[in-house]
Amino acid sequence: MDATMAEYEAAAEQLTRRVYLGLREGRLDPQDAVALACALLDQFHCTDVVLEVVERNPAEVPPAEMAALARRLLDDAGFDPGFDLAPERLETLRAALRIVARDLPTRGIEGEPEIEVLEDWFPVGAGVRLADGERLNWGGPIAPGMCDDPVTALTGLAVLIQESLLERTWQVWPVCPRHDLGVHGAEREREAVWWCAGDGGHTLAPVGGLARVLGRRRSR
């Protein structure tokens, strides 16, 4: 990458962080939004909102309108605050793990799993570490953007755990006792469920409710 372009991108990244934090904390500096728009323009990012912010006098733009323009700038820049600038995402993911963990004894897994932020991945994501130290992140970690919605986070975490265990052990889990088919984590009617494709499809159990259907297995 050209050194000048790399410098532009680094400067734009810093500006996106400042604009995001300004919006988050209710103290957006309009000049930061203008500087971000200029930085994006320098990268030939000529969208409508970039041109509007560059062309208007920030002193004449009401704060609420400037905030709306700044949010659009962040969207145009493809900015994601990750886990570090939006720590509530990790809390959402940890809450989801507490629910999924109730299903693990049906697989013979005991102990409290933990969320593990994977700093060595790009972009940074999150995986699961079981009580025995086994790491579950097959197929790629949970992206921070999946954690803005609790149902999406719970569904994604159930799928991650299920697919990671399958890849490690080659044993299907969970299995619908009525159809003898492997079920899958899915979202149905705004609920995370274990979904079986048998007889046209049905919910085996909500994620977190497998024990009522399958019971517990002996620990591995």
BAPATOR-835072 format. One line per field, with one value per residue (C-alpha): residue number from 0; residue in three letters; z, x, y. Coordinates in nm, 4 decimals, always signed. Layout:
N
num: (NUM / ...)
residu: (ala / ...)
pz: (Z / ...)
px: (X / ...)
py: (Y / ...)
This chain:
220
num: (0 / 1 / 2 / 3 / 4 / 5 / 6 / 7 / 8 / 9 / 10 / 11 / 12 / 13 / 14 / 15 / 16 / 17 / 18 / 19 / 20 / 21 / 22 / 23 / 24 / 25 / 26 / 27 / 28 / 29 / 30 / 31 / 32 / 33 / 34 / 35 / 36 / 37 / 38 / 39 / 40 / 41 / 42 / 43 / 44 / 45 / 46 / 47 / 48 / 49 / 50 / 51 / 52 / 53 / 54 / 55 / 56 / 57 / 58 / 59 / 60 / 61 / 62 / 63 / 64 / 65 / 66 / 67 / 68 / 69 / 70 / 71 / 72 / 73 / 74 / 75 / 76 / 77 / 78 / 79 / 80 / 81 / 82 / 83 / 84 / 85 / 86 / 87 / 88 / 89 / 90 / 91 / 92 / 93 / 94 / 95 / 96 / 97 / 98 / 99 / 100 / 101 / 102 / 103 / 104 / 105 / 106 / 107 / 108 / 109 / 110 / 111 / 112 / 113 / 114 / 115 / 116 / 117 / 118 / 119 / 120 / 121 / 122 / 123 / 124 / 125 / 126 / 127 / 128 / 129 / 130 / 131 / 132 / 133 / 134 / 135 / 136 / 137 / 138 / 139 / 140 / 141 / 142 / 143 / 144 / 145 / 146 / 147 / 148 / 149 / 150 / 151 / 152 / 153 / 154 / 155 / 156 / 157 / 158 / 159 / 160 / 161 / 162 / 163 / 164 / 165 / 166 / 167 / 168 / 169 / 170 / 171 / 172 / 173 / 174 / 175 / 176 / 177 / 178 / 179 / 180 / 181 / 182 / 183 / 184 / 185 / 186 / 187 / 188 / 189 / 190 / 191 / 192 / 193 / 194 / 195 / 196 / 197 / 198 / 199 / 200 / 201 / 202 / 203 / 204 / 205 / 206 / 207 / 208 / 209 / 210 / 211 / 212 / 213 / 214 / 215 / 216 / 217 / 218 / 219)
residu: (met / asp / ala / thr / met / ala / glu / tyr / glu / ala / ala / ala / glu / gln / leu / thr / arg / arg / val / tyr / leu / gly / leu / arg / glu / gly / arg / leu / asp / pro / gln / asp / ala / val / ala / leu / ala / cys / ala / leu / leu / asp / gln / phe / his / cys / thr / asp / val / val / leu / glu / val / val / glu / arg / asn / pro / ala / glu / val / pro / pro / ala / glu / met / ala / ala / leu / ala / arg / arg / leu / leu / asp / asp / ala / gly / phe / asp / pro / gly / phe / asp / leu / ala / pro / glu / arg / leu / glu / thr / leu / arg / ala / ala / leu / arg / ile / val / ala / arg / asp / leu / pro / thr / arg / gly / ile / glu / gly / glu / pro / glu / ile / glu / val / leu / glu / asp / trp / phe / pro / val / gly / ala / gly / val / arg / leu / ala / asp / gly / glu / arg / leu / asn / trp / gly / gly / pro / ile / ala / pro / gly / met / cys / asp / asp / pro / val / thr / ala / leu / thr / gly / leu / ala / val / leu / ile / gln / glu / ser / leu / leu / glu / arg / thr / trp / gln / val / trp / pro / val / cys / pro / arg / his / asp / leu / gly / val / his / gly / ala / glu / arg / glu / arg / glu / ala / val / trp / trp / cys / ala / gly / asp / gly / gly / his / thr / leu / ala / pro / val / gly / gly / leu / ala / arg / val / leu / gly / arg / arg / arg / ser / arg)
pz: (+0.0000 / -0.0835 / +0.2302 / +0.1712 / +0.1341 / +0.4494 / +0.6377 / +0.5062 / +0.6169 / +0.9628 / +1.0046 / +0.8883 / +1.1361 / +1.4225 / +1.3104 / +1.2873 / +1.6443 / +1.7657 / +1.5823 / +1.7161 / +2.0742 / +2.0351 / +1.9231 / +2.1919 / +2.4705 / +2.3392 / +2.2813 / +1.9067 / +1.7809 / +1.4397 / +1.3281 / +1.3763 / +1.1429 / +0.8845 / +0.9180 / +0.8703 / +0.5584 / +0.4199 / +0.4956 / +0.3166 / +0.0226 / +0.0062 / -0.0387 / -0.3321 / -0.1151 / -0.2805 / -0.1415 / -0.0957 / +0.2785 / +0.2433 / -0.0070 / +0.2044 / +0.5188 / +0.3285 / +0.1537 / +0.4485 / +0.7203 / +1.0410 / +1.2466 / +1.0588 / +1.1022 / +1.4077 / +1.6488 / +1.5910 / +1.2132 / +1.2423 / +1.4587 / +1.1927 / +0.9222 / +1.1358 / +1.1754 / +0.7991 / +0.7591 / +0.9859 / +0.7868 / +0.4611 / +0.6044 / +0.7052 / +1.0635 / +1.3328 / +1.6949 / +1.7750 / +2.1342 / +2.2710 / +2.1923 / +2.2491 / +2.5569 / +2.5969 / +2.3038 / +2.5175 / +2.7963 / +2.5459 / +2.4310 / +2.7865 / +2.8673 / +2.5556 / +2.6648 / +3.0029 / +2.8148 / +2.5703 / +2.8567 / +2.9991 / +2.6944 / +2.7201 / +2.9840 / +2.7223 / +2.5331 / +2.8467 / +2.8917 / +3.2453 / +3.3928 / +3.3114 / +2.9613 / +2.8996 / +2.6157 / +2.4748 / +2.2684 / +1.9824 / +1.9333 / +1.6811 / +1.4348 / +1.1829 / +1.2381 / +1.6098 / +1.7100 / +1.9994 / +2.0610 / +2.3516 / +2.5911 / +2.7781 / +3.1421 / +3.0389 / +2.8232 / +2.4858 / +2.2458 / +2.0210 / +1.7282 / +1.4216 / +1.1095 / +1.2410 / +1.5592 / +1.6512 / +1.4926 / +1.7230 / +1.4980 / +1.5719 / +1.9363 / +1.8876 / +1.9038 / +2.1827 / +1.9629 / +1.6849 / +1.9387 / +2.0993 / +1.7653 / +1.6365 / +1.9555 / +1.9467 / +1.5859 / +1.6660 / +1.9579 / +1.7675 / +1.4567 / +1.6588 / +1.8557 / +1.5350 / +1.3759 / +1.6822 / +1.7545 / +1.4361 / +1.6562 / +1.5672 / +1.8483 / +1.9270 / +1.7729 / +1.7531 / +1.9312 / +1.7246 / +1.3810 / +1.4619 / +1.2758 / +1.3760 / +1.4592 / +1.4012 / +1.5837 / +1.4079 / +1.4632 / +1.4383 / +1.5166 / +1.7033 / +1.9213 / +1.9129 / +1.8835 / +1.7987 / +1.4698 / +1.3263 / +0.9554 / +1.0142 / +0.9047 / +0.7440 / +1.0296 / +1.3990 / +1.7095 / +1.9251 / +2.2071 / +2.2647 / +2.2933 / +2.6622 / +2.6993 / +2.5616 / +2.9004 / +2.9265 / +2.6007 / +2.5991 / +2.9657 / +3.0780 / +2.9599 / +3.1698 / +3.1681 / +2.9009)
px: (+0.0000 / +0.1226 / +0.2564 / +0.0482 / -0.2703 / -0.1879 / -0.1486 / -0.4839 / -0.6525 / -0.4941 / -0.6087 / -0.9592 / -0.9698 / -0.8828 / -1.1471 / -1.4151 / -1.3360 / -1.3596 / -1.6877 / -1.8322 / -1.7326 / -1.8651 / -2.2017 / -2.2037 / -2.1246 / -2.3422 / -2.0509 / -1.9941 / -1.7594 / -1.8928 / -1.5371 / -1.4569 / -1.7432 / -1.6165 / -1.2615 / -1.3872 / -1.5801 / -1.2679 / -1.0572 / -1.3089 / -1.3125 / -0.9323 / -0.9807 / -1.2186 / -1.5155 / -1.7585 / -2.0985 / -2.3884 / -2.3373 / -1.9628 / -2.0234 / -2.3019 / -2.0892 / -1.7954 / -2.0041 / -2.2131 / -2.1044 / -2.1022 / -2.1957 / -2.5261 / -2.6157 / -2.8339 / -2.6723 / -2.9371 / -2.8942 / -2.5158 / -2.5419 / -2.7586 / -2.5074 / -2.2210 / -2.3971 / -2.4361 / -2.0668 / -1.9782 / -2.2061 / -2.0499 / -1.7036 / -1.8014 / -1.7017 / -1.7642 / -1.6792 / -1.5887 / -1.5912 / -1.3527 / -1.5637 / -1.8953 / -1.8342 / -2.2062 / -2.1708 / -1.9537 / -2.2115 / -2.4788 / -2.2579 / -2.1823 / -2.5537 / -2.6137 / -2.3441 / -2.5107 / -2.8220 / -2.6431 / -2.4415 / -2.7610 / -2.7675 / -2.4098 / -2.4766 / -2.6941 / -2.3658 / -2.1846 / -2.0000 / -1.9823 / -1.8371 / -1.8762 / -1.7628 / -1.6241 / -1.6267 / -1.2796 / -1.1991 / -0.9717 / -0.7354 / -0.5267 / -0.8181 / -0.8923 / -1.1322 / -1.1323 / -1.4074 / -1.5042 / -1.4991 / -1.5752 / -1.3402 / -1.4827 / -1.4025 / -1.1485 / -0.9629 / -1.0960 / -1.1477 / -1.4513 / -1.4196 / -1.4416 / -1.5625 / -1.4615 / -1.5477 / -1.8584 / -1.8349 / -1.8987 / -2.1814 / -2.3749 / -2.3972 / -2.6118 / -2.9189 / -2.9575 / -3.1424 / -2.8839 / -2.6028 / -2.7685 / -2.8375 / -2.4865 / -2.3303 / -2.5385 / -2.4316 / -2.0663 / -2.0635 / -2.2534 / -2.0340 / -1.7115 / -1.8058 / -1.8998 / -1.5667 / -1.3747 / -1.5612 / -1.7526 / -2.0557 / -2.3823 / -2.5390 / -2.8169 / -3.0311 / -3.4105 / -3.5264 / -3.8459 / -3.6813 / -3.3246 / -3.1994 / -2.9386 / -3.0987 / -2.9524 / -2.9445 / -3.1832 / -3.3913 / -3.7656 / -4.0162 / -3.7546 / -3.6470 / -3.3265 / -3.4251 / -3.2918 / -3.4674 / -3.5357 / -3.6135 / -3.8263 / -4.1920 / -4.1641 / -3.9688 / -4.0341 / -3.8707 / -3.7084 / -3.6475 / -3.5528 / -3.1783 / -3.1140 / -3.4020 / -3.2562 / -3.2331 / -3.6119 / -3.6181 / -3.2934 / -3.1923 / -2.8281 / -2.5448 / -2.2568 / -1.9608 / -1.6970)
py: (+0.0000 / +0.3517 / +0.5242 / +0.8362 / +0.6349 / +0.4405 / +0.7690 / +0.8911 / +0.5700 / +0.5852 / +0.9454 / +0.8563 / +0.5668 / +0.8003 / +1.0454 / +0.7767 / +0.6740 / +1.0335 / +1.0913 / +0.7661 / +0.8459 / +1.1987 / +1.0637 / +0.7962 / +1.0414 / +1.3241 / +1.5634 / +1.5492 / +1.8197 / +1.9319 / +1.9991 / +1.6290 / +1.5401 / +1.7901 / +1.6577 / +1.3021 / +1.4026 / +1.5712 / +1.2644 / +1.0428 / +1.2838 / +1.2622 / +0.8870 / +0.9561 / +0.8600 / +1.1022 / +1.0027 / +1.2428 / +1.2782 / +1.3389 / +1.6181 / +1.7674 / +1.7843 / +1.9315 / +2.1961 / +2.3178 / +2.5595 / +2.3506 / +2.6578 / +2.6719 / +2.3029 / +2.2268 / +1.9735 / +1.7061 / +1.7320 / +1.7248 / +1.4119 / +1.2456 / +1.3420 / +1.2071 / +0.8721 / +0.8536 / +0.9331 / +0.6429 / +0.4141 / +0.5296 / +0.4701 / +0.1165 / +0.1919 / -0.0671 / +0.0160 / -0.3433 / -0.4570 / -0.1965 / +0.1111 / -0.0685 / -0.2868 / -0.3535 / -0.5931 / -0.8204 / -0.8074 / -0.9126 / -1.1996 / -1.3121 / -1.3095 / -1.5221 / -1.7679 / -1.8136 / -1.9256 / -2.1584 / -2.3068 / -2.4570 / -2.6864 / -2.8110 / -3.0806 / -3.2573 / -3.2993 / -3.4164 / -3.0873 / -2.9491 / -2.6328 / -2.2666 / -2.1623 / -1.8152 / -1.5661 / -1.5122 / -1.2032 / -1.3114 / -1.0198 / -1.2148 / -1.2353 / -0.9618 / -0.8163 / -0.8911 / -1.1328 / -1.3566 / -1.7287 / -1.9605 / -2.1330 / -2.4327 / -2.4995 / -2.7654 / -2.5115 / -2.6268 / -2.3361 / -2.3209 / -2.0818 / -2.3042 / -2.1277 / -1.7876 / -1.6001 / -1.4046 / -1.0600 / -0.7636 / -0.6422 / -0.9627 / -0.8576 / -0.5480 / -0.7720 / -1.0335 / -1.2850 / -1.2604 / -1.2990 / -1.6014 / -1.7701 / -1.7052 / -1.8366 / -2.1553 / -2.2186 / -2.1484 / -2.3919 / -2.6601 / -2.6438 / -2.6273 / -2.9384 / -3.1201 / -3.0295 / -3.1487 / -3.4733 / -3.5637 / -3.6292 / -3.4603 / -3.2607 / -3.1946 / -3.4698 / -3.4671 / -3.7860 / -3.8008 / -3.7828 / -3.8917 / -3.5851 / -3.3311 / -2.9977 / -2.6527 / -2.3224 / -2.0852 / -1.7763 / -1.8277 / -1.5537 / -1.3509 / -1.6422 / -1.8481 / -2.2143 / -2.5586 / -2.6314 / -2.9760 / -3.0184 / -3.3315 / -3.3307 / -2.9901 / -2.8364 / -2.7803 / -2.6382 / -2.9014 / -2.6543 / -2.2939 / -2.2422 / -2.2956 / -2.5408 / -2.8650 / -3.0362 / -3.0535 / -3.2526 / -3.4510 / -3.4757 / -3.4712 / -3.6920 / -3.8130 / -3.5767 / -3.6411)
